[in-house]
Amino acid sequence: MRLIQFHSATGQRQVAHVDGGTLRVVNHASSTRELALEAIRAGRSLAEQVAALGSEPGPDYAELLASGRVLPPLDHPDPAHCLVTGTGLTHLGSASTRDAMHKAKAAQADESALTDTARMFKWGVEGGKPAAGQVGAQPEWFYKGDGAIVVAPGADLPMPEFAEDGGEEPELAGLYVIADDGQPYRLGYALGNEFSDHVMEKRSYLYLAHSKLRACSYGPELRVGELPADLNGYSRIYRGGQLLWEKAFASGTANMCHSFDNLEFHHFKYDQFLRPGDVHVHFFGTATLSFAEGIKPQPGDRFEIALDEFGAPLANGIRVTSPRMGVGKVRAL
């Protein structure tokens, strides 16, 4: 099952499941978050809750996308209660991409001579997929922001004027809600563009935290249930309506050195991430970056990320924005 959130022609929030090329609007549902919490309280799966509520034929999906009325597939009415985070060096090939960015050598056998990037990747390869009941290697982790940084599918990703780069990162994102008792539940997965400043990160890996404080987008669809182990799609950049760059994009556990369970454990092991009612969006990393091939996106470009198993592609533009209060300007009180 794949779900979307959207605004009706009258501005009403609605939830629909994608049925082939058409939509069916879920009765009495205005958000996937509330739908999920109701399912948890009723002891049902998300798919069972949708079936229990029933659905009716919905609007034209292509028209919704074209008109910009499709919302992120999971959000929170208070953006401060939606936490956006991620993990890196999780995919086979991601270490070589990162090391190439930093012009370092990762092929040395002596761990003491490895870069920090290669060392962390090695730990993931060796212990990122632990046996059931065991704790695996801890991945790289980063914070992006709260729900205020999330851009709807189809909308432009804002790049602050002080940014040195605004590059795509095609990824899968896990979408979660915290139940009344503090238990995290995964609703499913979505396509994501994690969007980072790779020029800043290239200066020093210690700038990675800064480079991640950017907008992002995910969706348009939330895929409910387990994923195939091997997922293959594409990441594209268009400029002036013409294809500028294209590369295959692979994900799923067959292409990763960490399991989803391990990545989730090392995020939700922290009590501060278990606040009832909160929403979490967690990016799972990638090994595919146009930046690694010398591409520099610019305002007006359009990103497109697609995997057949996730339905409609995730498309976003890019635009430069000015800070509201001046860069870093603080007043004494």
DRENDO-1510 file (C-alpha; in Angstrom, 1 decimal, always signed):
<recs>
REC; n; res; u; v; w
REC; 1; MET; +0.0; +0.0; +0.0 .
REC; 2; ARG; +1.1; +3.5; -0.8 .
REC; 3; LEU; -0.3; +6.6; +0.9 .
REC; 4; ILE; -0.2; +10.3; +0.1 .
REC; 5; GLN; -1.4; +13.5; +1.9 .
REC; 6; PHE; -2.9; +16.4; -0.1 .
REC; 7; HIS; -5.1; +19.4; -0.1 .
REC; 8; SER; -8.4; +19.2; -1.7 .
REC; 9; ALA; -9.7; +21.8; -4.2 .
REC; 10; THR; -11.2; +23.6; -1.1 .
REC; 11; GLY; -8.1; +23.4; +0.9 .
REC; 12; GLN; -9.1; +20.5; +3.1 .
REC; 13; ARG; -6.3; +18.1; +4.2 .
REC; 14; GLN; -7.0; +14.5; +3.1 .
REC; 15; VAL; -5.3; +11.1; +2.9 .
REC; 16; ALA; -5.5; +8.8; +0.0 .
REC; 17; HIS; -4.0; +5.5; -1.0 .
REC; 18; VAL; -2.7; +5.0; -4.5 .
REC; 19; ASP; -4.6; +2.3; -6.3 .
REC; 20; GLY; -2.9; +1.7; -9.7 .
REC; 21; GLY; -3.0; +5.0; -11.4 .
REC; 22; THR; -5.9; +6.4; -9.4 .
REC; 23; LEU; -6.4; +7.6; -5.8 .
REC; 24; ARG; -8.9; +6.5; -3.2 .
REC; 25; VAL; -9.5; +9.0; -0.4 .
REC; 26; VAL; -9.6; +7.4; +3.0 .
REC; 27; ASN; -12.8; +8.3; +4.9 .
REC; 28; HIS; -12.4; +10.4; +8.1 .
REC; 29; ALA; -8.7; +10.8; +7.7 .
REC; 30; SER; -7.0; +14.2; +7.5 .
REC; 31; SER; -3.4; +13.1; +8.3 .
REC; 32; THR; -1.3; +10.0; +8.2 .
REC; 33; ARG; -0.1; +10.8; +11.7 .
REC; 34; GLU; -3.5; +10.6; +13.2 .
REC; 35; LEU; -4.3; +7.6; +11.0 .
REC; 36; ALA; -1.3; +5.8; +12.4 .
REC; 37; LEU; -2.0; +6.8; +16.0 .
REC; 38; GLU; -5.6; +5.5; +15.7 .
REC; 39; ALA; -4.3; +2.3; +14.2 .
REC; 40; ILE; -1.9; +1.8; +17.1 .
REC; 41; ARG; -4.7; +2.5; +19.7 .
REC; 42; ALA; -7.0; +0.0; +17.9 .
REC; 43; GLY; -4.3; -2.7; +17.7 .
REC; 44; ARG; -4.3; -2.6; +13.9 .
REC; 45; SER; -1.7; -2.2; +11.2 .
REC; 46; LEU; -1.8; +0.9; +9.1 .
REC; 47; ALA; -3.2; -1.0; +6.1 .
REC; 48; GLU; -5.9; -2.6; +8.3 .
REC; 49; GLN; -6.9; +0.9; +9.6 .
REC; 50; VAL; -7.3; +2.2; +6.1 .
REC; 51; ALA; -9.4; -0.8; +5.2 .
REC; 52; ALA; -11.5; -0.4; +8.4 .
REC; 53; LEU; -12.3; +3.3; +7.5 .
REC; 54; GLY; -13.0; +2.6; +3.9 .
REC; 55; SER; -12.3; +4.9; +0.9 .
REC; 56; GLU; -13.9; +6.6; -2.0 .
REC; 57; PRO; -12.7; +7.6; -5.5 .
REC; 58; GLY; -10.4; +10.6; -5.3 .
REC; 59; PRO; -9.1; +13.4; -7.6 .
REC; 60; ASP; -6.7; +12.9; -10.5 .
REC; 61; TYR; -3.3; +12.2; -9.1 .
REC; 62; ALA; -1.3; +13.8; -11.9 .
REC; 63; GLU; -3.4; +16.9; -11.6 .
REC; 64; LEU; -2.7; +17.1; -7.8 .
REC; 65; LEU; +1.1; +16.8; -8.4 .
REC; 66; ALA; +1.0; +19.4; -11.2 .
REC; 67; SER; -1.0; +21.9; -9.1 .
REC; 68; GLY; +1.4; +21.5; -6.1 .
REC; 69; ARG; -1.3; +20.2; -3.7 .
REC; 70; VAL; +0.5; +17.1; -2.7 .
REC; 71; LEU; +2.0; +17.3; +0.8 .
REC; 72; PRO; +4.8; +15.4; +2.4 .
REC; 73; PRO; +3.3; +11.9; +3.2 .
REC; 74; LEU; +3.9; +12.4; +7.0 .
REC; 75; ASP; +4.1; +15.5; +9.0 .
REC; 76; HIS; +3.1; +17.1; +12.4 .
REC; 77; PRO; +0.7; +20.0; +12.9 .
REC; 78; ASP; +3.5; +21.6; +15.0 .
REC; 79; PRO; +6.7; +21.5; +13.0 .
REC; 80; ALA; +8.8; +21.5; +16.2 .
REC; 81; HIS; +7.5; +18.0; +16.9 .
REC; 82; CYS; +8.8; +16.6; +13.6 .
REC; 83; LEU; +12.5; +15.7; +13.9 .
REC; 84; VAL; +14.6; +15.2; +10.7 .
REC; 85; THR; +17.8; +13.2; +11.0 .
REC; 86; GLY; +19.9; +10.8; +9.0 .
REC; 87; THR; +22.8; +8.4; +8.8 .
REC; 88; GLY; +25.7; +8.3; +6.4 .
REC; 89; LEU; +28.3; +5.7; +5.2 .
REC; 90; THR; +25.5; +3.1; +5.1 .
REC; 91; HIS; +25.6; +2.0; +1.5 .
REC; 92; LEU; +28.2; -0.1; -0.3 .
REC; 93; GLY; +30.3; +2.4; -2.2 .
REC; 94; SER; +29.4; +5.3; +0.0 .
REC; 95; ALA; +32.9; +5.3; +1.6 .
REC; 96; SER; +34.6; +5.7; -1.8 .
REC; 97; THR; +32.3; +8.5; -2.7 .
REC; 98; ARG; +33.0; +10.3; +0.6 .
REC; 99; ASP; +36.7; +9.7; +0.4 .
REC; 100; ALA; +36.9; +10.9; -3.1 .
REC; 101; MET; +35.1; +14.0; -2.0 .
REC; 102; HIS; +37.8; +14.5; +0.7 .
REC; 103; LYS; +40.7; +13.4; -1.6 .
REC; 104; ALA; +41.7; +10.6; +0.8 .
REC; 105; LYS; +42.7; +7.0; +0.3 .
REC; 106; ALA; +40.5; +4.4; +1.8 .
REC; 107; ALA; +42.0; +1.1; +0.5 .
REC; 108; GLN; +44.7; +0.7; +3.2 .
REC; 109; ALA; +44.5; -2.5; +5.2 .
REC; 110; ASP; +46.0; -1.1; +8.5 .
REC; 111; GLU; +43.1; +0.4; +10.4 .
REC; 112; SER; +45.4; +2.8; +12.2 .
REC; 113; ALA; +46.2; +4.3; +8.7 .
REC; 114; LEU; +42.6; +4.6; +7.6 .
REC; 115; THR; +40.8; +7.9; +7.3 .
REC; 116; ASP; +37.9; +8.4; +9.8 .
REC; 117; THR; +35.5; +7.9; +6.9 .
REC; 118; ALA; +37.1; +4.6; +5.9 .
REC; 119; ARG; +37.3; +3.4; +9.5 .
REC; 120; MET; +33.6; +4.0; +10.2 .
REC; 121; PHE; +32.6; +2.4; +6.9 .
REC; 122; LYS; +34.8; -0.7; +7.8 .
REC; 123; TRP; +32.9; -0.9; +11.2 .
REC; 124; GLY; +29.6; -0.9; +9.3 .
REC; 125; VAL; +30.7; -3.6; +6.9 .
REC; 126; GLU; +31.9; -5.8; +9.7 .
REC; 127; GLY; +29.0; -5.2; +12.2 .
REC; 128; GLY; +26.2; -3.2; +10.6 .
REC; 129; LYS; +23.9; -6.2; +10.1 .
REC; 130; PRO; +23.9; -8.0; +13.5 .
REC; 131; ALA; +22.1; -11.2; +14.2 .
REC; 132; ALA; +18.6; -10.9; +15.8 .
REC; 133; GLY; +18.9; -9.8; +19.4 .
REC; 134; GLN; +22.4; -8.4; +19.1 .
REC; 135; VAL; +23.5; -4.8; +18.9 .
REC; 136; GLY; +25.4; -3.8; +15.7 .
REC; 137; ALA; +28.0; -1.2; +14.8 .
REC; 138; GLN; +26.9; +2.4; +15.5 .
REC; 139; PRO; +26.5; +4.4; +12.3 .
REC; 140; GLU; +27.4; +8.0; +11.6 .
REC; 141; TRP; +24.4; +10.2; +12.6 .
REC; 142; PHE; +23.4; +13.8; +11.9 .
REC; 143; TYR; +20.7; +16.3; +12.6 .
REC; 144; LYS; +19.0; +18.3; +9.8 .
REC; 145; GLY; +16.3; +20.2; +11.5 .
REC; 146; ASP; +12.6; +20.0; +12.4 .
REC; 147; GLY; +9.5; +20.0; +10.3 .
REC; 148; ALA; +10.1; +23.6; +9.2 .
REC; 149; ILE; +12.9; +22.5; +6.8 .
REC; 150; VAL; +10.6; +20.1; +4.9 .
REC; 151; VAL; +9.7; +21.1; +1.4 .
REC; 152; ALA; +6.6; +19.5; -0.3 .
REC; 153; PRO; +7.1; +17.3; -3.3 .
REC; 154; GLY; +7.3; +19.5; -6.4 .
REC; 155; ALA; +8.3; +22.6; -4.5 .
REC; 156; ASP; +11.7; +24.4; -4.7 .
REC; 157; LEU; +14.4; +23.5; -2.1 .
REC; 158; PRO; +15.6; +26.8; -0.6 .
REC; 159; MET; +19.4; +27.3; -0.5 .
REC; 160; PRO; +20.6; +30.1; +1.8 .
REC; 161; GLU; +22.6; +32.8; +0.1 .
REC; 162; PHE; +25.7; +32.0; +2.2 .
REC; 163; ALA; +25.7; +28.3; +1.1 .
REC; 164; GLU; +28.5; +27.2; -1.1 .
REC; 165; ASP; +26.5; +24.4; -2.7 .
REC; 166; GLY; +23.1; +22.9; -2.9 .
REC; 167; GLY; +23.4; +19.3; -4.0 .
REC; 168; GLU; +20.9; +16.4; -4.2 .
REC; 169; GLU; +21.2; +13.2; -2.1 .
REC; 170; PRO; +18.8; +10.5; -3.4 .
REC; 171; GLU; +17.9; +8.4; -0.4 .
REC; 172; LEU; +15.2; +6.3; +1.3 .
REC; 173; ALA; +13.7; +7.9; +4.4 .
REC; 174; GLY; +12.0; +6.0; +7.2 .
REC; 175; LEU; +8.8; +7.7; +8.5 .
REC; 176; TYR; +7.9; +7.1; +12.2 .
REC; 177; VAL; +5.4; +8.2; +14.9 .
REC; 178; ILE; +5.8; +7.8; +18.6 .
REC; 179; ALA; +2.9; +6.1; +20.3 .
REC; 180; ASP; +1.2; +7.2; +23.5 .
REC; 181; ASP; +3.4; +4.9; +25.6 .
REC; 182; GLY; +6.7; +6.1; +23.9 .
REC; 183; GLN; +7.0; +3.1; +21.5 .
REC; 184; PRO; +8.3; +4.2; +18.1 .
REC; 185; TYR; +6.4; +2.8; +15.1 .
REC; 186; ARG; +7.6; +2.8; +11.5 .
REC; 187; LEU; +4.7; +3.7; +9.1 .
REC; 188; GLY; +6.9; +2.9; +6.1 .
REC; 189; TYR; +9.4; +4.4; +3.7 .
REC; 190; ALA; +9.5; +7.3; +1.2 .
REC; 191; LEU; +11.8; +8.6; -1.4 .
REC; 192; GLY; +13.9; +11.4; -0.1 .
REC; 193; ASN; +16.2; +14.2; -1.3 .
REC; 194; GLU; +18.4; +15.0; +1.6 .
REC; 195; PHE; +20.0; +18.1; +0.0 .
REC; 196; SER; +23.3; +19.2; +1.5 .
REC; 197; ASP; +26.2; +21.6; +1.0 .
REC; 198; HIS; +28.9; +19.3; -0.3 .
REC; 199; VAL; +31.4; +22.1; -1.0 .
REC; 200; MET; +31.4; +23.0; +2.7 .
REC; 201; GLU; +31.7; +19.3; +3.7 .
REC; 202; LYS; +34.6; +18.8; +1.4 .
REC; 203; ARG; +36.6; +21.5; +3.2 .
REC; 204; SER; +36.6; +19.2; +6.3 .
REC; 205; TYR; +34.6; +16.3; +7.4 .
REC; 206; LEU; +34.2; +18.2; +10.7 .
REC; 207; TYR; +31.9; +20.6; +8.7 .
REC; 208; LEU; +29.5; +17.8; +7.9 .
REC; 209; ALA; +27.2; +18.9; +10.7 .
REC; 210; HIS; +27.0; +22.4; +9.2 .
REC; 211; SER; +26.5; +21.0; +5.7 .
REC; 212; LYS; +23.4; +19.1; +6.7 .
REC; 213; LEU; +21.5; +22.1; +8.1 .
REC; 214; ARG; +19.6; +22.5; +4.9 .
REC; 215; ALA; +16.1; +21.9; +3.6 .
REC; 216; CYS; +15.0; +18.5; +2.4 .
REC; 217; SER; +12.0; +16.8; +0.7 .
REC; 218; TYR; +10.5; +13.3; +0.8 .
REC; 219; GLY; +7.6; +11.6; -0.8 .
REC; 220; PRO; +5.3; +12.0; -2.6 .
REC; 221; GLU; +4.2; +8.6; -1.5 .
REC; 222; LEU; +4.6; +6.6; +1.8 .
REC; 223; ARG; +5.2; +2.9; +1.0 .
REC; 224; VAL; +3.7; +0.8; +3.8 .
REC; 225; GLY; +5.3; -2.6; +4.7 .
REC; 226; GLU; +8.6; -4.3; +4.1 .
REC; 227; LEU; +10.9; -3.4; +1.2 .
REC; 228; PRO; +12.5; -5.6; -1.4 .
REC; 229; ALA; +16.2; -6.2; -0.6 .
REC; 230; ASP; +17.4; -4.8; -3.9 .
REC; 231; LEU; +16.0; -1.5; -5.1 .
REC; 232; ASN; +17.2; +0.2; -8.3 .
REC; 233; GLY; +16.1; +3.5; -9.8 .
REC; 234; TYR; +17.6; +6.8; -11.0 .
REC; 235; SER; +18.7; +10.3; -9.9 .
REC; 236; ARG; +18.5; +13.1; -12.5 .
REC; 237; ILE; +19.1; +16.8; -12.8 .
REC; 238; TYR; +17.4; +18.9; -15.4 .
REC; 239; ARG; +18.5; +22.4; -16.5 .
REC; 240; GLY; +16.4; +24.5; -18.8 .
REC; 241; GLY; +14.2; +21.5; -19.4 .
REC; 242; GLN; +17.1; +19.4; -20.7 .
REC; 243; LEU; +18.7; +16.4; -18.9 .
REC; 244; LEU; +22.0; +17.6; -17.4 .
REC; 245; TRP; +23.0; +14.5; -15.4 .
REC; 246; GLU; +21.7; +11.0; -14.7 .
REC; 247; LYS; +22.9; +8.1; -12.6 .
REC; 248; ALA; +21.5; +4.8; -11.3 .
REC; 249; PHE; +20.4; +5.0; -7.7 .
REC; 250; ALA; +20.5; +1.7; -5.6 .
REC; 251; SER; +19.2; +1.1; -2.1 .
REC; 252; GLY; +17.7; -1.7; +0.0 .
REC; 253; THR; +19.6; -4.0; +2.3 .
REC; 254; ALA; +21.3; -5.8; -0.6 .
REC; 255; ASN; +23.1; -2.5; -1.4 .
REC; 256; MET; +23.8; -1.5; +2.2 .
REC; 257; CYS; +26.3; -2.4; +4.9 .
REC; 258; HIS; +23.8; -1.6; +7.7 .
REC; 259; SER; +20.4; -3.1; +8.2 .
REC; 260; PHE; +17.4; -0.8; +8.7 .
REC; 261; ASP; +16.9; -2.4; +12.1 .
REC; 262; ASN; +20.4; -1.5; +13.2 .
REC; 263; LEU; +20.1; +2.1; +11.9 .
REC; 264; GLU; +16.7; +2.5; +13.7 .
REC; 265; PHE; +18.1; +1.0; +17.0 .
REC; 266; HIS; +20.9; +3.5; +17.1 .
REC; 267; HIS; +18.4; +6.4; +16.6 .
REC; 268; PHE; +15.6; +5.4; +18.9 .
REC; 269; LYS; +17.9; +4.1; +21.7 .
REC; 270; TYR; +17.9; +7.8; +23.0 .
REC; 271; ASP; +15.0; +8.6; +25.4 .
REC; 272; GLN; +14.7; +12.2; +24.0 .
REC; 273; PHE; +13.5; +10.7; +20.7 .
REC; 274; LEU; +10.6; +8.8; +22.4 .
REC; 275; ARG; +8.2; +11.7; +23.1 .
REC; 276; PRO; +4.6; +10.5; +22.5 .
REC; 277; GLY; +3.0; +12.0; +19.4 .
REC; 278; ASP; +6.2; +13.1; +17.8 .
REC; 279; VAL; +7.0; +12.4; +14.2 .
REC; 280; HIS; +10.5; +11.3; +13.0 .
REC; 281; VAL; +11.9; +11.4; +9.4 .
REC; 282; HIS; +15.2; +9.5; +9.2 .
REC; 283; PHE; +17.3; +9.4; +6.0 .
REC; 284; PHE; +19.2; +6.2; +5.4 .
REC; 285; GLY; +22.1; +7.4; +3.3 .
REC; 286; THR; +23.2; +7.0; -0.3 .
REC; 287; ALA; +26.2; +6.2; -2.5 .
REC; 288; THR; +25.1; +8.4; -5.5 .
REC; 289; LEU; +26.0; +12.1; -5.7 .
REC; 290; SER; +26.2; +14.3; -8.7 .
REC; 291; PHE; +28.8; +16.4; -6.8 .
REC; 292; ALA; +31.2; +13.5; -6.9 .
REC; 293; GLU; +31.2; +13.8; -10.7 .
REC; 294; GLY; +31.8; +17.6; -10.8 .
REC; 295; ILE; +28.2; +18.7; -11.2 .
REC; 296; LYS; +27.2; +22.0; -9.5 .
REC; 297; PRO; +23.4; +22.5; -9.3 .
REC; 298; GLN; +22.2; +26.1; -9.7 .
REC; 299; PRO; +18.9; +27.9; -9.2 .
REC; 300; GLY; +16.3; +26.9; -11.7 .
REC; 301; ASP; +17.6; +23.3; -11.9 .
REC; 302; ARG; +15.2; +20.5; -11.2 .
REC; 303; PHE; +16.0; +17.2; -9.3 .
REC; 304; GLU; +14.2; +14.0; -9.9 .
REC; 305; ILE; +14.6; +10.8; -7.9 .
REC; 306; ALA; +12.7; +7.6; -8.7 .
REC; 307; LEU; +12.3; +4.0; -7.7 .
REC; 308; ASP; +9.4; +2.0; -9.4 .
REC; 309; GLU; +8.4; +0.5; -6.0 .
REC; 310; PHE; +7.6; +4.0; -4.7 .
REC; 311; GLY; +5.3; +5.2; -7.4 .
REC; 312; ALA; +5.6; +8.8; -8.6 .
REC; 313; PRO; +9.1; +10.3; -8.7 .
REC; 314; LEU; +10.1; +12.9; -6.1 .
REC; 315; ALA; +10.8; +16.2; -8.0 .
REC; 316; ASN; +12.1; +19.5; -6.6 .
REC; 317; GLY; +13.6; +22.7; -7.9 .
REC; 318; ILE; +16.2; +24.9; -6.2 .
REC; 319; ARG; +16.2; +28.6; -5.3 .
REC; 320; VAL; +18.4; +30.9; -3.3 .
REC; 321; THR; +16.9; +32.6; -0.3 .
REC; 322; SER; +17.9; +35.5; +2.0 .
REC; 323; PRO; +17.9; +35.0; +5.8 .
REC; 324; ARG; +15.1; +36.7; +7.5 .
REC; 325; MET; +17.1; +38.5; +10.2 .
REC; 326; GLY; +20.6; +38.8; +8.6 .
REC; 327; VAL; +23.2; +36.2; +8.7 .
REC; 328; GLY; +24.0; +35.3; +12.3 .
REC; 329; LYS; +22.8; +38.7; +13.5 .
REC; 330; VAL; +22.1; +38.7; +17.3 .
REC; 331; ARG; +21.1; +41.6; +19.5 .
REC; 332; ALA; +22.1; +42.1; +23.2 .
REC; 333; LEU; +19.1; +42.4; +25.5 .
</recs>
